[in-house]
Amino acid sequence: MLQFKIKRFNELSTQELYELLQLRAEVFVVEQDCVYQDVDGKDQKALHVLGYYQGNLAAYTRIFDKGYYFDEASIGRVVVSPKYRDKKFGHDLMRVSIEAVKEHYNETAITISAQEYLKKFYESHGFEQTSEMYLEDDIPHIQMKRD
């Protein structure tokens, strides 16, 4: 079972910041072989959802209030460590992230930019495709919304 922490940027310890950046780089840059600017200047505006398993960062998202990224609130940088993917932590991570949007921003409408191959995963959490496929950093993405 994951233990979650939800923190603003200035509440993150240097260790937590290092761990979340390391996990994002491990998956989004190295595993997906995608050279892009992960440290994009947006982390300071986000709430960070960190899921720990046995003391290790196993899952992470960052969430934004409406109007910052999209017209609706948003969830991004959804990632589960390759070491823990067999445990299906992505579902727990999305449930907690959706609830955090409601709790912290008083919003239920959420827009995401999803990697296309994860469409069914996000549909299982109430998201519906709202755009055609587009390339983001040479990876097929779709926009999806949840009300």
N, C-alpha and C positions, 0 to 999 in steps of 0.2 A: 504494500500500500504506500502511495506517495504522501509525503508531508509537504504541504504547500506554504510558500511565503509569497506575499504580494507587497512589493516595495516600489516607492518612487526612486528615481535615479540617485538623488542625494542621500537616500537611506541605505543604499547598497554598500556593503563593506567592500574593501579592495579585493578580498578573496572571492566574494560572490560575483563581482564584476569580471574578474579574471576568468572564473569558471564559466559564466554565461558566454563571454566572448570566445573562449576556447571551444565550447560546444558548438556555437554557431559556425566558427571557422572549420571545425572538424567535419561538419555535415555539409554546409552550404558552399564552402570553398574547396575543400579537399575531396570529400566523398563524391560530390556532384561535379567535380572538376570544372568549377565556374569561378573565374577570376572576376570579382566585383568588389565594390567598396561597401563592405558590411558595416563598418563604423561610419555611419552616414549623417551624424549630427542630429538624429531624431530620438536617440535613447534618452536624452535629457527631458523630453516631453512625454515619455511613455511611463506606464505602470508596467513593472516587470513581474511576471508570474513564474516562479521557480519551483519545480517539483523535485523533491529529494527522495531517494530510495537508499536506505541503509547509509545515510550520511553523504551520498554522492549525488551531484546534480544529474538527474536522469531526463528531465523534460523542461521545456521553457517556451514562453511566448512573451510578446510585448503587446500591450493594448493602448489604444488612443481614444480620446473623446471625439465626439462628432466634430466635423469641420477641420480637423487637423490633417488627416490623411484622405478621408472621403467625406461626403456629406453626412454619412452615418458614422457611428463609432466603428472601430476596426480592431482586428486581431491580426498580428503578423509575426514573422520569424518563428513559426510553429515548428518545434524540433524536439525529437526524442533521440536520446543517445543510442547509437547502434547496439551498444551492450545490453540495452533493455527493451528493444523493440518486440521481443517475443512475449513481453508482459502486457502488451496492449495499453501502455500508459498514455498513448495519444488521446484515447477517449476520455480518460480522467482529466487530462490537461485541457481539453476543449470544454468539458463541462464546467470546470473551475474558471476558465477564462471567460466564458459566456456569463457566468454568475458574477464575476468581478466587474464586467462591463455594467451589469445592472446595478450592482451595489455601489460602485465608485462613481459612475457617470449617470446613473438613473436612466439608462437607455436600454432598449430591447432590440432596436434595429441595428444590425451589424453588417458591414461589408468587408469582404476579404479579397485579396488577390491570391488565388490558390494555384498551386502547381496542378496542371490538368489531370495528371494520373491519380490525384487524390480526390477527384470529384465525388466518388461514392462515399468515401470517408466523411467528407464535409456534409454531404446530403444526409447522412445518418445523424447529423447534429442540427438538422433543420435548414440548412443552406440550400439555395437554388441558384443555378447558373443564370447569370444576367448579361453575359457578353459572349462574343465569339472568342476563339482562341487567339492569344497574342503572345509574342515573345517578350520575355523580361529576362535580361541577361542570357539570351539564347536558350531559355528554358520555356516550354509551352505553359502558359498560364491562362486562367479564366477568372473573371470577376464573379463572385457569388454573394448573395445577400440572404439575410435571415431577419424576419420581423419579430 
